Amino acid sequence: VRVPLLGAGRSVGRSCMLFQTPESNVIMDCGIDVAATEPAQAYPMLDAPEFDIGKLDAVIVTHAHVDHSGFVPWLFKMGYRGPVYCSPPTRDVMILLQLDMIKIWKGENKEELYTVDDVKEMVKHSITLNYEEVSDITPDIRLTFYNSGHIIGGSMAHLHVGNGLHNFMYTADLKFGRSLLLEPATSRFPRLETLTIEGTYGGKTNTMPSQEDQDELLANIIKTTIKRGGKVLMPVLGVGRSQDIMVMIEKMVQNGDLDPTPVYLEGMLWDVTGIHTAYPEYLNRSIRKRIFHKDQNPFLNKIFKRVGSAKERKQVVEDTGPCVILATSGMLQGGPSVEYLKALADNPKNTLIFS
C-alpha cells in the first residue's frame, strides 16, 4: 500500500490523500484551501506523477467542509466518471457549499473552477453509506465509515485492503469528546493496523475551556452589547460551528441566562440547519430527542430569523434594534460576514466575535 499526500501535509486546507494498492487507486478527500493567496497552494497537487485521473477507481469524501470536498466537481470536469462515496448528510451539505462557492466566484469575478453541471455530474455518481455499513469499493478495498464527531455526517474512512492483508484508517477532522450537537468520535474498531490522524488542533496547548466557561463568556459579551444597544456580529463556518453557536444561544435563552434576542442567519446557514433537522439520527441523543418534539426543536426557536437577500441584510443593519448576526465566511475571507463588518464596524456599540 502506498499513500502519497497530495494536499494538507504540514498545512491546513486542500486535504487530498491518494491511496494505492496493486489493484486500486482511490482518493480520500479533494479540497480547496480558500485562504491561500497563490493558486499553486490552493488546490491538491493533482499534477504529481503518482496521480492519473484515467486510473482513478473511487473518491471518498469524509465530510462536507470545502477544504475536504470543494475540489471534487473539478474531477468530473476533467472527465472522471467513477463513484464518490460519502454519508447522506455529507452529500447534501457539500452540494450546498459547492454551489455557494460558484456563486461567490461569479460575484467576485473570479475564475470558476467548475460549473453547476459538474456538481450535478458529481451528484449522479454519489453513493451514500451510513456509519458502519461495509461496502466493496474496488476489487481489493472495502470501505466502512465511522462517526468522526466533527460535523453532521463527518466520517472516518476505514479501508480493509485485500483479504485481511491490511486495515488502514484516515480520520480526517475528528472530535474525541461529546459536543453540543454530536456524539464523540468512534474509537473502537474490529481491526486496525495503520491510523492516520488529522492534527489541525492537535497541539499540546490546544486545550479548550469547559463548555460552561464558553457559554458564560458568550452570554456576557452578548448581554453587554445588547444592553448598550449594539449588534453582535459572529462570522461562522457555514456547517458545524454555526449550528453549535445556535444551540449555545438557544440553550442560554431556555435557561434564562439570556433574554430572547433576535438571531439573524444568512441564507446558506438556514439551509444547512434544515439538513441538520432532516438527519436527526446523525446528532447526539439529547438534540435528537428535542427535534422529535416539535415545540422543543432548538433550530426552530422563534429567536432565529432568516436573511434571504441583500435588501433584508440592509434592513437588519439599519432598521432592527440590538441583535446577534451569524454569517459566513467564518474567517472573513468573503461572503456576507464581510458586508456586515463594513456596515457595522464604525459603531463602537457593536461587537465582533470570532467563534
Long-range contacts (C-beta under 8 A, 24 or more apart in sequence): 1-161, 1-166, 1-168, 2-50, 3-168, 3-196, 4-48, 4-50, 4-51, 6-44, 6-45, 6-46, 6-48, 6-51, 7-31, 7-33, 7-43, 7-44, 7-45, 8-67, 11-41, 12-67, 12-200, 13-42, 13-67, 14-41, 14-42, 14-43, 14-44, 14-67, 14-71, 15-44, 15-67, 15-68, 15-172, 15-198, 16-44, 16-45, 16-46, 16-71, 17-170, 17-196, 18-48, 18-50, 18-51, 19-141, 19-159, 19-168, 19-170, 20-50, 21-138, 21-140, 21-141, 21-161, 21-162, 22-140, 23-138, 23-139, 23-140, 24-57, 24-58, 24-138, 24-139, 24-140, 24-141, 25-51, 25-52, 25-55, 25-56, 25-57, 26-56, 26-57, 26-58, 26-59, 26-60, 26-137, 26-138, 26-141, 26-159, 27-56, 27-58, 27-59, 27-60, 27-75, 28-60, 28-62, 28-157, 28-170, 28-172, 29-60, 29-61, 29-62, 29-68, 29-69, 29-172, 30-59, 30-61, 30-68, 30-69, 30-70, 30-71, 30-72, 30-74, 30-75, 31-65, 31-66, 31-67, 31-68, 31-69, 31-70, 31-71, 32-66, 32-67, 32-70, 32-71, 32-101, 32-113, 33-67, 34-66, 34-67, 34-70, 34-329, 34-331, 34-333, 35-331, 35-333, 43-71, 43-74, 43-113, 44-71, 53-78, 53-79, 53-80, 54-79, 56-80, 56-82, 57-82, 57-137, 57-138, 58-82, 58-83, 58-84, 58-85, 58-137, 58-138, 58-141, 59-83, 59-84, 59-85, 60-84, 60-85, 60-86, 60-137, 60-143, 60-157, 61-85, 61-86, 61-90, 61-94, 62-86, 62-90, 62-148, 62-154, 62-155, 62-156, 62-157, 62-170, 62-172, 62-173, 63-90, 63-148, 63-150, 63-151, 63-153, 63-154, 63-155, 63-172, 63-173, 64-89, 64-90, 64-93, 64-94, 64-96, 64-97, 64-151, 64-153, 64-239, 65-97, 65-151, 65-173, 65-237, 65-239, 65-240, 66-97, 66-98, 66-101, 68-172, 68-173, 69-94, 69-97, 69-98, 70-97, 70-98, 70-101, 71-113, 72-98, 72-122, 73-98, 73-113, 73-114, 73-118, 73-119, 73-121, 73-122, 74-113, 74-114, 74-118, 75-122, 76-114, 76-118, 76-121, 76-122, 76-125, 77-113, 77-114, 77-115, 77-118, 81-121, 81-125, 82-125, 83-125, 83-126, 83-127, 83-137, 84-122, 84-125, 84-126, 84-127, 85-126, 85-127, 85-128, 85-129, 85-135, 85-137, 85-143, 86-126, 86-127, 86-128, 86-129, 86-153, 86-155, 87-128, 87-129, 87-130, 87-131, 87-145, 87-153, 87-154, 87-155, 87-282, 88-128, 88-130, 88-153, 88-279, 89-152, 89-153, 89-275, 89-276, 89-278, 89-279, 89-282, 90-128, 90-153, 90-154, 90-155, 91-123, 91-126, 91-128, 91-153, 92-275, 92-278, 93-151, 93-152, 93-153, 93-239, 93-272, 93-275, 95-119, 95-122, 95-123, 96-238, 96-268, 96-271, 96-272, 96-275, 97-238, 97-239, 97-268, 98-122, 100-238, 100-268, 100-328, 104-334, 104-335, 108-334, 131-155, 131-186, 134-160, 140-165, 146-185, 146-186, 146-189, 147-182, 147-183, 147-185, 147-186, 148-172, 148-173, 148-174, 148-175, 148-185, 148-186, 149-174, 149-175, 149-176, 149-177, 149-178, 149-179, 149-182, 149-183, 149-184, 149-185, 150-174, 150-175, 150-182, 150-185, 150-240, 151-182, 151-239, 151-240, 152-181, 152-182, 152-239, 152-240, 152-243, 152-275, 152-276, 152-279, 152-282, 152-283, 153-279, 153-282, 154-182, 154-240, 156-185, 156-186, 158-189, 158-192, 160-191, 164-191, 166-193, 166-194, 167-191, 167-192, 167-193, 167-194, 168-192, 168-193, 168-194, 168-195, 168-196, 169-194, 169-195, 169-196, 170-196, 171-195, 171-196, 171-197, 171-198, 172-198, 173-198, 173-200, 174-198, 178-284, 179-244, 179-284, 180-211, 180-244, 180-247, 180-248, 180-251, 180-284, 180-287, 181-240, 181-243, 181-244, 181-247, 181-276, 181-283, 181-284, 181-287, 182-282, 182-283, 182-284, 183-284, 183-285, 214-248, 215-248, 215-251, 215-252, 215-257, 218-245, 218-248, 218-249, 218-252, 218-353, 219-252, 219-257, 219-258, 221-351, 221-353, 222-249, 222-258, 222-261, 222-324, 223-258, 224-351, 225-322, 225-349, 225-350, 225-351, 226-259, 226-261, 226-322, 228-349, 229-321, 229-322, 229-349, 230-322, 230-347, 230-349, 230-350, 230-351, 231-317, 231-320, 231-322, 231-323, 231-324, 231-325, 231-344, 231-347, 231-349, 231-350, 231-351, 232-323, 232-324, 232-325, 232-350, 232-351, 232-353, 233-325, 233-327, 233-337, 233-340, 233-341, 233-344, 233-350, 233-351, 233-352, 233-353, 234-324, 234-325, 234-326, 234-327, 234-352, 234-353, 234-354, 234-355, 235-327, 235-328, 235-329, 235-330, 235-331, 235-332, 235-337, 235-341, 235-352, 235-354, 235-355, 236-269, 236-326, 236-327, 236-328, 236-330, 236-337, 236-355, 237-328, 237-329, 237-330, 238-268, 238-269, 238-272, 238-328, 238-329, 238-330, 239-272, 241-330, 241-355, 242-269, 242-272, 242-273, 242-326, 242-328, 242-330, 243-272, 243-273, 243-276, 243-299, 244-355, 245-326, 245-355, 246-273, 246-298, 246-299, 246-304, 246-326, 247-287, 247-298, 249-303, 249-324, 250-298, 250-299, 250-301, 250-303, 250-304, 251-298, 253-301, 253-303, 260-302, 260-303, 261-303, 261-322, 261-323, 261-324, 262-303, 262-305, 262-320, 262-323, 262-324, 263-303, 263-304, 263-305, 263-323, 263-324, 263-325, 263-326, 264-305, 264-306, 264-307, 264-316, 264-320, 264-323, 264-324, 264-325, 264-326, 265-304, 265-305, 265-306, 265-307, 265-326, 265-327, 266-307, 266-313, 266-326, 266-327, 266-328, 266-335, 266-336, 267-306, 267-307, 267-308, 267-336, 268-328, 269-326, 269-327, 269-328, 270-306, 270-308, 273-299, 307-336, 310-339, 313-339, 313-340, 317-343, 317-344, 330-354, 330-355
